[in-house]
Amino acid sequence: MWVLFVGKPVVFEGRASPGVFPKEVKITNLSPNSFTVSWITSQAVRGNVLYGTSENEIFFKALDDRGEETSSLIHYVTLKELKPGTTYYFNLVSGGDIFDNGGRPYLITTPQLSGATPSPPFILKGRAGEEGIVYFSLNESLPVSSLTDERGNFLLNLNNALRKDATGYYQPQKGEVGYLLLQTPNAAKTKKIIVDEEEIVSFETENKSLGEVQKIVVSNLPAPQEKTKISFWSKMLNFFRNIIISLGFSKNG
């Protein structure tokens, strides 16, 4: 698995509303300069991600791709303008509560790549029948994802997918089999996709069932833990973090 986890313990106290607890937490769209974190909740709330290059300095803020005021059951946050070959630590903010990886921040290292994406362009587009997040991976590629629109329409550029070892871009092959997962607040459905003889790969599901396949498209991250009480020094770090954010030093916001 290409996501690693390290950090330090924190003290937990209290409990957030079950409706804001992040579920189905995933990382996709990994690139030298960005990656996407997504999750769902059973209550419509705002969500964002706090991140930094040190586990003790997680104060940059990345907003939902649909805007700061977005309140939804579906949460989709892309961290942008990152540095290649750099480890980033992050926590989830869901409904105003902070969640981490069991007392530790999540972490991921951006790859260092050179060269252009493969050609010709392979585009996966379709209608999933309902609003949600679509995830897609080929045989040896890391997963890419996209939000659908309100009608369930989506478009994915498969050329942006990296190889599983994150050492370069993955070249889709005609006739290759991939797997698509549609994640909604209430269900997850999967469908096998075959790369067409045309440059554009498409399928139409409308309101039909996507069907089940025997393959995991993308592994979930460990279930997050609520971070509601922290040590004195952590409180001081949060205090200075809020000052920095108020002065306009936050990114992606």
C-alpha positions, 0 to 999 in steps of 0.5 A: 500500500502506498500510504504510510502512517506515522505520528505521535499519540494524543489524548482523546476526550468526549465524542463527536456526533455520529453524523459527522464521523468520516467514513470510507476515507480514501486518497486518490489522484496522487501527483507530484503537486497534489492529491485528493482526500475523500470521505462520506458522512451520514449528516450534511456538514462542511469538511476540509483538511488541515495539513503541513510538512511536519506532524507538529505544524499542521495548519495549512487548510485545504477546502472542499473542491466545491467551495468553502460553504459546501455542506454535504454528505460527500466530502472531496478535498484536493490539496494543491501546489504541493512540492514533489518528493515531500511528505505531508501530514494531514487531519480531517475536519468534519462538521467542525471536529478534527479527526486523525489516524488513531492519535497520529496524523495521516501522511503521504509522500508526493512522488518525483516525476519527470516527463509528460503524461502518456498519449493518446488521451484515454477518457472514461466518461459516463452517467452513474445514475446518482450523485457521488464519487467515482473511483477508477483503477486499471491493472497496475495503476493507482486510483483516480477519482472524480465527483459526479454532477447532480445527475451522476455524470462524470469524466475521468482522465485515465492518463493522470493515473500513476503506476502502483510504485508511483515512479511514472504515469501509467499507460492504459492499453486497449482491451485492458480491464479496469474497475470503477467504484461509485461511492454514495452516502448510502452504498458502494457499487462496482463495475468492470470496465474494458478500455475500448478500441476507441480513444474514449472509453465510456459507459452508460448505467443510468438507473441500472445497477452497476453490478458487483465484481471481485476486486477492491478498487481502492483501499480505505484509510484506517478509520479516523479518530476524533481529536477533541482534547489535546495537550497544552503544547498542542493547544498552543500550536493550534492558537498560533495556527489560528493566528497564521490562518487569520493573517492570510497565510493558509493555502488553498483557501 
